[in-house]
Amino acid sequence: MAAQTPAETAMGVAQRSVDEAMDSVRGSMELMMERDARLHELQDKSSSLADTSNSFAQRARRLQWEYRWQYLRVRLFVCALAVWLALSYTFRHRLPIFFAVTGFVLSAAFLADHYVVRRLRSAEPDPQEAYAALHVQV
């Protein structure tokens, strides 16, 4: 080996220093890219969780409404039964007419209930369809 001049030695030291700095920068860039990928993954999971939470809240509201409606229907049925029994005693001499009117009123009440429930369910979007639509777009 030939003896190196001080300029060559300084140049080699500087080159090694630059190489070490470049390796450090490359390592930092790789770590930053990995961190960015993890942040994007976390953001996607957070968005998915928020969508699921919204879907759950909609379903909970719908289920609460359905239970309230069912509770109200049962109470109305019990009250209507009590009124019907009282009226059947009052009109015991004209039972055929009373039964005909009762059948008509019950049919109208059933159709009204069916219409109201159907109308309210169609006004509110189905949470499963909304959830599926969100995940198709992502």
Secondary structure as GFF3:
##gff-version 3
##sequence-region A 1 138
A	DSSP	alpha_helix	6	90	.	.	.	ID=ss1
A	DSSP	three_ten_helix	92	94	.	.	.	ID=ss2
A	DSSP	alpha_helix	95	123	.	.	.	ID=ss3
A	DSSP	alpha_helix	127	137	.	.	.	ID=ss4
###
